[in-house]
């Protein structure tokens, strides 16, 4: 019996990977959890983002991507400065 191989065209594979990453992002970092975490942190400080990342058990890239998708932070390419996005919730710190 020959093995069954699932192969997709490269564009399809990339689309499926993006969908999987988005699903994992929503699952591991739901909006309501992030909103609770942000209430006690400052989104413009890397140390606060790293603390959130550790608490959530995700990579810093996953967290910053999710926060960018929510329009809570802006990080320009090649710049390490974090700016608040237009939709950023009010932070206490």
C-alpha positions as CSV (number, residue, x, y, z in Angstrom):
1,X,0.0,0.0,0.0
2,X,1.4,3.4,-0.9
3,X,1.4,6.2,1.7
4,X,-1.2,8.9,1.3
5,X,0.4,12.3,1.2
6,X,-1.5,15.6,1.7
7,X,0.2,18.3,-0.3
8,X,-1.1,21.7,-1.1
9,X,0.0,24.3,-3.6
10,X,2.4,26.7,-1.9
11,X,-0.2,29.5,-1.9
12,X,-2.8,27.2,-0.3
13,X,-0.3,26.0,2.3
14,X,0.5,29.6,3.3
15,X,-3.1,30.5,3.5
16,X,-3.8,27.5,5.7
17,X,-0.8,28.4,7.9
18,X,-2.1,31.9,8.4
19,X,-5.5,30.6,9.3
20,X,-4.0,28.2,11.8
21,X,-1.9,31.0,13.3
22,X,-5.0,33.2,13.6
23,X,-7.0,30.5,15.2
24,X,-4.2,29.8,17.8
25,X,-4.0,33.6,18.4
26,X,-7.7,33.9,19.2
27,X,-7.7,30.8,21.3
28,X,-4.6,31.6,23.4
29,X,-5.1,35.4,23.6
30,X,-8.8,36.2,23.5
31,X,-9.9,39.8,23.6
32,X,-11.4,39.7,27.1
33,X,-8.3,38.2,28.6
34,X,-6.0,40.7,27.0
35,X,-8.2,43.5,28.1
36,X,-8.0,42.3,31.7
37,X,-4.2,42.0,31.5
38,X,-3.7,45.4,29.9
39,X,-5.6,47.1,32.7
40,X,-2.5,46.5,34.9
41,X,0.2,47.1,32.3
42,X,1.6,49.7,30.0
43,X,1.5,48.6,26.4
44,X,4.3,51.0,25.4
45,X,6.9,49.2,27.6
46,X,8.6,46.1,26.4
47,X,9.0,44.8,30.0
48,X,5.2,44.8,30.4
49,X,4.7,43.0,27.0
50,X,7.3,40.4,28.0
51,X,5.4,39.8,31.3
52,X,2.2,39.4,29.4
53,X,3.9,37.0,27.0
54,X,5.2,34.9,29.8
55,X,1.8,34.8,31.5
56,X,0.0,33.8,28.3
57,X,2.6,31.2,27.3
58,X,3.1,32.6,23.8
59,X,6.0,34.2,22.0
60,X,6.6,37.9,22.0
61,X,6.0,37.9,18.2
62,X,2.6,36.2,18.7
63,X,1.6,38.7,21.3
64,X,2.8,41.8,19.4
65,X,1.1,40.5,16.2
66,X,-2.2,40.0,18.1
67,X,-2.0,43.5,19.7
68,X,-1.3,45.0,16.3
69,X,-4.3,43.2,14.9
70,X,-6.4,44.7,17.7
71,X,-4.9,48.1,16.8
72,X,-3.8,48.5,20.4
73,X,-0.1,49.0,19.5
74,X,1.9,50.3,16.6
75,X,5.5,49.2,16.0
76,X,7.1,50.6,12.9
77,X,9.5,48.3,11.0
78,X,13.1,48.8,12.1
79,X,12.0,50.7,15.2
80,X,11.8,49.3,18.7
81,X,9.5,52.1,20.0
82,X,6.0,51.0,20.8
83,X,3.1,53.5,20.2
84,X,-0.4,53.1,21.4
85,X,-2.9,52.4,18.6
86,X,-6.3,54.1,18.3
87,X,-8.2,51.2,19.8
88,X,-5.9,50.8,22.8
89,X,-7.8,50.4,26.1
90,X,-7.0,52.7,29.0
91,X,-4.0,51.5,31.0
92,X,-3.5,52.2,34.7
93,X,0.3,52.3,34.5
